[in-house]
Structure formats: structure tokens, C-alpha cells
Amino acid sequence: MSRGEPGGVGGGEQQETAGEIAELYLGNILFALESTALSLDEQGKKDDAAFYRGIARKLAEARGRAKK
């Protein structure tokens, strides 16, 4: 499996749920959300940046609860 193709391609593999994929790539998702927030901050769109940081915070907190 290459980095460009999460989950690979092919038949016979069990299909993953959205939650399983999100858990697997949570670090990447959080990075992308923060990158988006930084870009929005630079554009002066503070409310939009806060929205994306809020999503990231909720995901990170949920992950913390799941690890307990």
C-alpha cells in the first residue's frame, strides 16, 4: 500500500468504516485542520479559523476519551 492510496485497492478486503479510517489517519486530519485554520487566520478570517480548530479539538478530545 502506498501513501497515496490509503486502504489500497482490490477485491476481497474488508471495507473499513469512516470511523476506522478517521482513527487511523487522525494525526493527518488534525494537521490538515490546523493548516486550514492557519491559512484562514492569515486571511483575517478568525471566526472560520476558530471553527476548524473547534473540529480538531473535538476529534482530539474524543480520541483521548477512547484511549482511556
GIVEN-V846751 format. One record per residue. N is the residue number from 1. RES is the residue in one small letter. PHI is phi in radians with two decimals (* if undefined). OMEGA is omega in whole degrees, 0 to 359 (none if undefined). Layout:
N|RES|PHI|OMEGA  N|RES|PHI|OMEGA
This chain:
1|m|*|179  2|s|-1.66|179  3|r|-1.08|183  4|g|-1.31|183  5|e|-2.26|178  6|p|-0.99|178  7|g|1.51|179  8|g|1.21|180  9|v|-2.23|175  10|g|2.51|180  11|g|-1.60|175  12|g|1.46|179  13|e|-1.45|177  14|q|-1.21|180  15|q|-1.30|179  16|e|-1.50|176  17|t|-1.46|178  18|a|-1.03|179  19|g|-1.11|179  20|e|-1.14|179  21|i|-1.18|179  22|a|-1.07|179  23|e|-1.13|181  24|l|-1.10|184  25|y|-1.88|185  26|l|-1.01|179  27|g|-1.03|178  28|n|-1.13|180  29|i|-1.15|179  30|l|-1.11|177  31|f|-1.07|181  32|a|-1.13|178  33|l|-1.13|179  34|e|-1.22|176  35|s|-1.06|177  36|t|-1.11|180  37|a|-1.09|178  38|l|-1.07|179  39|s|-1.08|179  40|l|-1.15|175  41|d|-1.02|180  42|e|-1.08|179  43|q|-1.51|180  44|g|1.39|181  45|k|-1.72|186  46|k|-1.09|180  47|d|-1.14|178  48|d|-1.15|178  49|a|-1.07|179  50|a|-1.10|178  51|f|-1.05|181  52|y|-1.20|176  53|r|-1.18|176  54|g|-1.12|176  55|i|-1.07|180  56|a|-1.06|180  57|r|-1.09|179  58|k|-1.08|179  59|l|-1.12|181  60|a|-1.12|179  61|e|-1.14|179  62|a|-1.10|178  63|r|-1.11|178  64|g|-1.08|178  65|r|-1.16|182  66|a|-1.20|182  67|k|-1.31|183  68|k|-1.25|none
